[in-house]
Amino acid sequence: MSAVFPTVREVLALDPVRHGAPRVVAGDDGLDRPVRWVHVAEVPDIATLLGGGELVLTTGIGLPADDAGLRAFIGDLADVGVSGLVVELGRRYVSGVPRVMAAAAERRGLPLVELRRATPFVRITEAVHALIVDAQLTELRATEEIHQRFNDLSVEGADAAEVIRQAAELSGCPVVLENLSRQVLGYDPAGESAELLLDGWEQHSRRIRPAGRTAYDPDSGWLVTTVGARGQDWGRLLLRWPASGDVPSAQAVEPTVGPPTRLTILIERAASTLALGRLIRRDAEGLERQIHRTLLTALLDHSRPVDEVGLRAKALGVLLDRRHLVGVMVRHRADDPAGEVGPEAAQARLRDLAEAVGQALREAKLTALTSAVDDNSVGALLALPDPAAEDRALSAFASALRRVRLDAGTGRPGTGVEPARAASGTDGSRTASDASRAAAGADPSRAGFGVDQSRMGFGGEAARAGVEGGRGAGPGGVIVAAGSGVSTLREARRSLVEARQIAEAARRDRRDLPIFRLPHVGLAGLLHLLRDEPRLQTFVERELGALLEYDARHPRERLLDTLRAYLEQGRNKSAGAAAAHLSRPAFYERLARIARILDVDLDSVEASLSLHVALLALEAVRT
């Protein structure tokens, strides 16, 4: 029964009723029952003509004279579910209603009211019915606003968060959207404590069992509807009524009392809008992934309080409190190829990578927030039980990611080339070289600092080793980078940012490491971390500014590339000429010109080292 109707208590406060000097003699606990209609009756068998929710008015002249008849009369009214009984004194009962009638009403919880002064019943019925009609008109206007609001949201393609916010605003009640596993996808506490609302949500939600697709569960105080379309349900939308969380006393007596009809309409319209939005975006990200992306982005750009991120992640089933957190970034070595294959293929490429990362996390049995964080990278924040599990978890993730991508036919380690989609007929088999590379790179801790430093040296052996190492960089042609582990969610941003910077710096690394950490990227990684430092930028300009200005005036000569080839080949002029695709005389002449422009001795190890660092810093600044 809808709460749009006035209660017995409200009816007793109306002027025509107050004129009759009303006195409640029984059933005080039922005064908050709604009054659906007012019915005047003077016959004892009136219950058979009632449907429940009526307030019965009588003078008592037709009621039974014996005690058993009065008890049966009260029992019949209670059984049919009337809201209350009002007896006008003076015609049948002078000083008060019979005690047996009051006792029977009290026992059945039926409000029994005496009118101690004669009152025209027509004035009472007119006043109550006018109140009911006004309330129904108000309900109708509210319903029209609900339909209009959610129609607009559907047309605008509003996201789930906006739909939930509007539902909470229109109802004034907390609203929660959950998936079929009882994990919270979105919520609006409507001004209440979000922490109290979501605390132990999964266990609480499983106790909410309404009867029907849309129904009110009086035991918990939640109005619930199923969310889905085309026979595919994917969640539930819940609205808590009353918003205060206190169940009215009448509700304990009358289980059929529920929220207003407009709230049922509201929650169903909100659920329809959510289902429609999901159908429209069915080829895009799932709602869970959108929430993951929102939370990861919030950590990276401080758009939400850290406590709120932790609370929402917990409601989604990802516990971040009291965990060892490690930021991970996975990216393709090459930038977004949108200019070559179109934006749709680029998005598909990134989506494939995000799906592979998610599947690898599941296969490795790791808990994490994960989503694409920009046009080229997929981020993950691993939540581990303790620091000792860090290396093992990262190794398991890297192995699973390599396996997932190979099984899907989306990458070939060591080539740096991968299709956006798997070709049909790929069996996902691994070659012997793939297997050997995976076995050799199973432990991310095996690459020592000395190896990284040797790559930055000027000897020809180190340079050639870098070339021979290939450009695979991680599982299936992608770079996997991990930041330093942290112990609190407030430090998680540092780990995520560090992982992103390592991934960027590792793009120049030619080794095939399963996981890049900060020590692995050596000098290039350090310069990448310092790329926003004004003093580093000043150093680049001081070392290379004259050459950059020359190349700007003579773009066809590209002397900076000549200098890079010379330094990357360990100052071996013959190897440098071959790398630059120039004859040796032409290469020597360009080196002489570079030396004059920069006023340096390129045969000096110290000068060349300074220029090489400046070149690496320039690449970091330009990234």
Solvent accessible surface area in square Angstrom, and as a share of the most:
residue,aa,sasa,rsa
1,M,79,0.35
2,S,17,0.11
3,A,39,0.30
4,V,25,0.14
5,F,28,0.12
6,P,6,0.04
7,T,29,0.17
8,V,0,0.00
9,R,120,0.44
10,E,89,0.40
11,V,1,0.00
12,L,23,0.12
13,A,63,0.49
14,L,37,0.18
15,D,102,0.53
16,P,31,0.19
17,V,4,0.02
18,R,151,0.55
19,H,90,0.40
20,G,0,0.00
21,A,24,0.19
22,P,35,0.22
23,R,108,0.39
24,V,42,0.24
25,V,38,0.22
26,A,1,0.01
27,G,3,0.02
28,D,81,0.42
29,D,97,0.50
30,G,0,0.00
31,L,13,0.07
32,D,44,0.23
33,R,23,0.08
34,P,7,0.04
35,V,0,0.00
36,R,89,0.32
37,W,112,0.39
38,V,5,0.03
39,H,62,0.28
40,V,68,0.39
41,A,8,0.06
42,E,50,0.23
43,V,73,0.42
44,P,56,0.35
45,D,92,0.48
46,I,7,0.04
47,A,12,0.10
48,T,115,0.67
49,L,135,0.67
50,L,18,0.09
51,G,63,0.61
52,G,7,0.07
53,G,1,0.01
54,E,9,0.04
55,L,2,0.01
56,V,1,0.00
57,L,1,0.00
58,T,1,0.01
59,T,12,0.07
60,G,0,0.00
61,I,101,0.51
62,G,27,0.26
63,L,10,0.05
64,P,30,0.19
65,A,91,0.71
66,D,79,0.41
67,D,77,0.40
68,A,65,0.50
69,G,16,0.15
70,L,6,0.03
71,R,114,0.42
72,A,57,0.44
73,F,8,0.03
74,I,0,0.00
75,G,13,0.12
76,D,65,0.34
77,L,0,0.00
78,A,22,0.17
79,D,103,0.53
80,V,44,0.25
81,G,23,0.22
82,V,0,0.00
83,S,3,0.02
84,G,1,0.01
85,L,0,0.00
86,V,3,0.02
87,V,0,0.00
88,E,10,0.05
89,L,17,0.08
90,G,53,0.51
91,R,175,0.64
92,R,78,0.29
93,Y,23,0.09
94,V,121,0.69
95,S,111,0.72
96,G,21,0.20
97,V,17,0.10
98,P,33,0.21
99,R,220,0.80
100,V,21,0.12
101,M,0,0.00
102,A,21,0.16
103,A,53,0.41
104,A,2,0.02
105,A,0,0.00
106,E,102,0.46
107,R,156,0.57
108,R,103,0.38
109,G,17,0.17
110,L,0,0.00
111,P,0,0.00
112,L,0,0.00
113,V,1,0.01
114,E,3,0.01
115,L,0,0.00
116,R,131,0.48
117,R,126,0.46
118,A,74,0.58
119,T,7,0.04
120,P,61,0.38
121,F,29,0.12
122,V,90,0.52
123,R,137,0.50
124,I,2,0.01
125,T,20,0.12
126,E,109,0.49
127,A,25,0.19
128,V,0,0.00
129,H,36,0.16
130,A,54,0.42
131,L,62,0.31
132,I,3,0.01
133,V,72,0.41
134,D,83,0.43
135,A,26,0.20
136,Q,82,0.36
137,L,82,0.41
138,T,76,0.44
139,E,22,0.10
140,L,97,0.48
141,R,145,0.53
142,A,28,0.22
143,T,16,0.09
144,E,102,0.46
145,E,81,0.37
146,I,4,0.02
147,H,71,0.32
148,Q,105,0.47
149,R,59,0.21
150,F,0,0.00
151,N,71,0.36
152,D,59,0.31
153,L,8,0.04
154,S,26,0.17
155,V,131,0.75
156,E,128,0.58
157,G,39,0.38
158,A,19,0.15
159,D,70,0.36
160,A,7,0.05
161,A,58,0.45
162,E,50,0.22
163,V,2,0.01
164,I,3,0.01
165,R,103,0.38
166,Q,19,0.09
167,A,1,0.01
168,A,3,0.03
169,E,101,0.45
170,L,35,0.17
171,S,15,0.09
172,G,44,0.42
173,C,5,0.03
174,P,0,0.00
175,V,1,0.00
176,V,0,0.00
177,L,0,0.00
178,E,0,0.00
179,N,15,0.08
180,L,100,0.50
181,S,59,0.38
182,R,46,0.17
183,Q,57,0.25
184,V,4,0.02
185,L,3,0.01
186,G,4,0.03
187,Y,34,0.13
188,D,30,0.16
189,P,29,0.18
190,A,37,0.29
191,G,82,0.78
192,E,62,0.28
193,S,52,0.34
194,A,23,0.18
195,E,117,0.52
196,L,143,0.71
197,L,13,0.07
198,L,7,0.03
199,D,94,0.49
200,G,34,0.33
201,W,8,0.03
202,E,70,0.31
203,Q,111,0.50
204,H,56,0.25
205,S,0,0.00
206,R,107,0.39
207,R,163,0.59
208,I,0,0.00
209,R,196,0.72
210,P,29,0.18
211,A,97,0.75
212,G,57,0.55
213,R,134,0.49
214,T,37,0.22
215,A,19,0.15
216,Y,35,0.13
217,D,14,0.07
218,P,42,0.27
219,D,135,0.70
220,S,33,0.21
221,G,4,0.04
222,W,4,0.01
223,L,4,0.02
224,V,3,0.01
225,T,5,0.03
226,T,33,0.19
227,V,0,0.00
228,G,15,0.14
229,A,30,0.23
230,R,188,0.69
231,G,80,0.77
232,Q,139,0.62
233,D,58,0.30
234,W,33,0.12
235,G,0,0.00
236,R,24,0.09
237,L,1,0.01
238,L,0,0.00
239,L,1,0.00
240,R,46,0.17
241,W,39,0.14
242,P,23,0.14
243,A,31,0.24
244,S,85,0.55
245,G,42,0.40
246,D,104,0.54
247,V,68,0.39
248,P,47,0.29
249,S,58,0.38
250,A,1,0.01
251,Q,7,0.03
252,A,87,0.68
253,V,58,0.34
254,E,35,0.16
255,P,89,0.56
256,T,86,0.50
257,V,10,0.06
258,G,8,0.07
259,P,11,0.07
260,P,13,0.08
261,T,65,0.38
262,R,65,0.24
263,L,2,0.01
264,T,42,0.24
265,I,43,0.22
266,L,1,0.00
267,I,1,0.01
268,E,72,0.32
269,R,43,0.16
270,A,0,0.00
271,A,7,0.05
272,S,59,0.38
273,T,5,0.03
274,L,8,0.04
275,A,6,0.05
276,L,76,0.38
277,G,8,0.08
278,R,79,0.29
279,L,44,0.22
280,I,112,0.57
281,R,66,0.24
282,R,151,0.55
283,D,114,0.59
284,A,56,0.44
285,E,35,0.16
286,G,33,0.32
287,L,13,0.07
288,E,58,0.26
289,R,61,0.22
290,Q,31,0.14
291,I,16,0.08
292,H,26,0.12
293,R,95,0.35
294,T,46,0.27
295,L,0,0.00
296,L,0,0.00
297,T,55,0.32
298,A,2,0.02
299,L,7,0.03
300,L,18,0.09
301,D,78,0.40
302,H,125,0.56
303,S,75,0.48
304,R,79,0.29
305,P,88,0.55
306,V,31,0.18
307,D,100,0.52
308,E,53,0.24
309,V,1,0.00
310,G,5,0.05
311,L,33,0.17
312,R,24,0.09
313,A,0,0.00
314,K,97,0.41
315,A,10,0.08
316,L,7,0.03
317,G,44,0.42
318,V,11,0.06
319,L,54,0.27
320,L,2,0.01
321,D,61,0.31
322,R,206,0.75
323,R,79,0.29
324,H,18,0.08
325,L,0,0.00
326,V,0,0.00
327,G,0,0.00
328,V,0,0.00
329,M,1,0.00
330,V,1,0.00
331,R,4,0.01
332,H,7,0.03
333,R,21,0.08
334,A,58,0.45
335,D,75,0.39
336,D,42,0.22
337,P,30,0.19
338,A,35,0.27
339,G,85,0.82
340,E,154,0.69
341,V,83,0.48
342,G,23,0.22
343,P,96,0.61
344,E,149,0.67
345,A,31,0.24
346,A,6,0.04
347,Q,90,0.40
348,A,12,0.09
349,R,30,0.11
350,L,17,0.08
351,R,71,0.26
352,D,22,0.11
353,L,1,0.00
354,A,8,0.07
355,E,79,0.35
356,A,9,0.07
357,V,0,0.00
358,G,10,0.10
359,Q,75,0.33
360,A,0,0.00
361,L,8,0.04
362,R,167,0.61
363,E,76,0.34
364,A,20,0.16
365,K,179,0.76
366,L,32,0.16
367,T,59,0.34
368,A,11,0.08
369,L,0,0.00
370,T,24,0.14
371,S,2,0.01
372,A,15,0.12
373,V,27,0.16
374,D,59,0.31
375,D,88,0.46
376,N,29,0.15
377,S,5,0.03
378,V,0,0.00
379,G,0,0.00
380,A,1,0.01
381,L,0,0.00
382,L,1,0.00
383,A,9,0.07
384,L,4,0.02
385,P,99,0.62
386,D,61,0.32
387,P,90,0.57
388,A,84,0.65
389,A,8,0.06
390,E,23,0.10
391,D,75,0.39
392,R,164,0.60
393,A,7,0.06
394,L,0,0.00
395,S,23,0.15
396,A,41,0.32
397,F,1,0.00
398,A,3,0.03
399,S,48,0.31
400,A,1,0.01
401,L,0,0.00
402,R,10,0.04
403,R,95,0.35
404,V,8,0.04
405,R,4,0.02
406,L,13,0.06
407,D,80,0.42
408,A,46,0.36
409,G,19,0.18
410,T,16,0.10
411,G,5,0.05
412,R,129,0.47
413,P,4,0.03
414,G,30,0.29
415,T,63,0.37
416,G,27,0.26
417,V,94,0.54
418,E,28,0.13
419,P,58,0.37
420,A,32,0.25
421,R,125,0.46
422,A,49,0.38
423,A,69,0.54
424,S,118,0.76
425,G,83,0.79
426,T,64,0.37
427,D,119,0.62
428,G,9,0.09
429,S,81,0.52
430,R,96,0.35
431,T,77,0.45
432,A,88,0.68
433,S,58,0.37
434,D,14,0.07
435,A,48,0.38
436,S,66,0.42
437,R,80,0.29
438,A,21,0.16
439,A,78,0.60
440,A,79,0.61
441,G,12,0.12
442,A,48,0.37
443,D,47,0.24
444,P,7,0.04
445,S,73,0.47
446,R,181,0.66
447,A,19,0.15
448,G,33,0.31
449,F,110,0.46
450,G,48,0.46
451,V,75,0.43
452,D,1,0.00
453,Q,111,0.49
454,S,59,0.38
455,R,49,0.18
456,M,23,0.10
457,G,34,0.33
458,F,33,0.14
459,G,38,0.36
460,G,18,0.17
461,E,123,0.55
462,A,24,0.18
463,A,16,0.13
464,R,121,0.44
465,A,61,0.47
466,G,9,0.09
467,V,90,0.52
468,E,142,0.64
469,G,37,0.35
470,G,22,0.21
471,R,112,0.41
472,G,0,0.00
473,A,0,0.00
474,G,0,0.00
475,P,0,0.00
476,G,0,0.00
477,G,5,0.05
478,V,0,0.00
479,I,0,0.00
480,V,0,0.00
481,A,0,0.00
482,A,0,0.00
483,G,1,0.01
484,S,42,0.27
485,G,25,0.24
486,V,5,0.03
487,S,75,0.49
488,T,66,0.38
489,L,16,0.08
490,R,163,0.59
491,E,61,0.27
492,A,0,0.00
493,R,90,0.33
494,R,123,0.45
495,S,0,0.00
496,L,1,0.00
497,V,36,0.20
498,E,23,0.10
499,A,0,0.00
500,R,72,0.26
501,Q,33,0.15
502,I,1,0.01
503,A,2,0.01
504,E,39,0.18
505,A,8,0.07
506,A,0,0.00
507,R,54,0.20
508,R,69,0.25
509,D,1,0.01
510,R,65,0.24
511,R,36,0.13
512,D,31,0.16
513,L,24,0.12
514,P,8,0.05
515,I,0,0.00
516,F,0,0.00
517,R,38,0.14
518,L,64,0.32
519,P,59,0.37
520,H,9,0.04
521,V,2,0.01
522,G,12,0.11
523,L,53,0.26
524,A,8,0.07
525,G,1,0.01
526,L,90,0.45
527,L,9,0.04
528,H,5,0.02
529,L,54,0.27
530,L,78,0.39
531,R,51,0.19
532,D,112,0.58
533,E,52,0.23
534,P,90,0.56
535,R,187,0.68
536,L,20,0.10
537,Q,69,0.31
538,T,81,0.47
539,F,41,0.17
540,V,4,0.02
541,E,103,0.46
542,R,161,0.59
543,E,37,0.17
544,L,0,0.00
545,G,7,0.07
546,A,48,0.37
547,L,0,0.00
548,L,35,0.17
549,E,106,0.47
550,Y,32,0.12
551,D,22,0.12
552,A,82,0.64
553,R,157,0.57
554,H,70,0.31
555,P,90,0.57
556,R,227,0.83
557,E,42,0.19
558,R,147,0.54
559,L,0,0.00
560,L,12,0.06
561,D,50,0.26
562,T,3,0.02
563,L,0,0.00
564,R,50,0.18
565,A,13,0.10
566,Y,2,0.01
567,L,1,0.01
568,E,49,0.22
569,Q,37,0.16
570,G,15,0.15
571,R,68,0.25
572,N,66,0.34
573,K,82,0.35
574,S,53,0.34
575,A,31,0.24
576,G,0,0.00
577,A,2,0.01
578,A,72,0.56
579,A,48,0.38
580,A,29,0.22
581,H,165,0.74
582,L,52,0.26
583,S,67,0.43
584,R,136,0.50
585,P,99,0.62
586,A,40,0.31
587,F,0,0.00
588,Y,91,0.35
589,E,81,0.36
590,R,52,0.19
591,L,10,0.05
592,A,46,0.36
593,R,47,0.17
594,I,0,0.00
595,A,25,0.19
596,R,160,0.58
597,I,45,0.23
598,L,22,0.11
599,D,128,0.66
600,V,46,0.26
601,D,85,0.44
602,L,13,0.06
603,D,93,0.48
604,S,36,0.23
605,V,88,0.51
606,E,141,0.63
607,A,25,0.19
608,S,0,0.00
609,L,84,0.42
610,S,33,0.21
611,L,1,0.00
612,H,16,0.07
613,V,30,0.17
614,A,0,0.00
615,L,4,0.02
616,L,8,0.04
617,A,0,0.00
618,L,10,0.05
619,E,41,0.19
620,A,8,0.06
621,V,54,0.31
622,R,153,0.56
623,T,78,0.45
